[in-house]
């Protein structure tokens, strides 16, 4: 006899990797994974640097994220083709954390988010992504894209003294006041890089456009700095590093090394004091990181399933994402999640397993060790141009316009609300309000579907010929807190001459606690009016709920399977009531 599996069994870990080995993995598969990993790793190097800088930290922390989190999540997750690392979606959340708590606070928040993700996976909550409405996702992703784009304007235009902070409107004002400091050369390099990245795909050469764009921008900046005496700002001129007794500018040519996040500097440049107050202040941001990480990683897995006709394990993927976000900060990595663009590139490049994501992490590590000096030559204006492209792709502008044109007004309102709240406040508030509005809209729509009508007995074969003392009502639709009282109100106004009410509930798929309480009140009111009730067509599970609530069979209440049976019961009760009411009259007459 097979052992029964309980619902509380812990979810699997590394299910994607184990599934690959069970199916069989050969040299041909390895060759495809290596080629795909090299391609994705090449794309990930500039993206990781750009996203780290957009977050407010040094570029090597983005590279360390791709190396450590990319490898850990590939080994432990439940999505076969997902590639994880820093993503643009987090910029709007992580930038304020860095402003308030510094690099150390960001890494601690990432670890806390990793713990939350692991708990969500252990509780089998991976399917919750299915309950986030599309207008909500579209609204907050478009809002994040706008925030990212605005944060890149100072570097793209070479502005000085912008001093961006946490709030969108303040940043817009600071940028506007800094426009007189615009640097034509840096602006030109940004525009040139942007043009190269946009036009390169038309050449149909299998080299990533971001790589070509940044190389082109770096060559122009190098020539301008070297031979024209210009001062174009680059990664090397903005960032410096110090580690293991050595120091330099740009990106350190060393592998990620272990360091406790709370020993790293906070916003004031001093090491953090790990305390309950710090943990409490970071709990909200950590929840936001975990929420967005779960949404983006599972959306990415769903997209990968559609492209490959495979099936991911959402709970194992959440656990893998959690482990990656716990381990990466210990090696200087920031928040990571699955990246849809890199995952799609991975699939198009022929990936067969998570080994491709491991190779991608190795390529990024090799770039850090061997090419750190060259990476430091990339101008900040070129990275800003790359982030403009990322923001545009993330905004899903075509889908936003389609929803605005063709969706119902309620969905349009949800999208606009989520977009505005994300831009002006933060993503957590936007998602919470968006889901609340979507729930309210759903309740309203369901309420409009639920109705209670009195049946014309002469127009229904099962009720034809019923006397006036018997009324038939039909309830159609779910009975829940938003509609129960309204649906049952008409039953409280029964004609005084009616002695028996048949309620056809075959079209009621569900009843919640509020509806059951309202139904109890109806039964009590009918009992006081000496009106008998026959309930028809209820599923066994709803009958069980009503019985547990005390609504049981009595001499004036019963359950019937269908209307013909209810008709015969009602006629029998009606004869009994007639006999009972006429008995005293006969007794008096006989005297």
Beta strands, then each sheet from edge to edge (+ up, - down):
strand 1: 84-85
strand 2: 240-243
strand 3: 246-249
strand 4: 337-338
strand 5: 451-454
strand 6: 470-476
strand 7: 500-507
strand 8: 532-536
strand 9: 557-560
sheet 1: 1+ 4-
sheet 2: 2+ 3-
sheet 3: 5+ 6- 7- 8- 9-
end
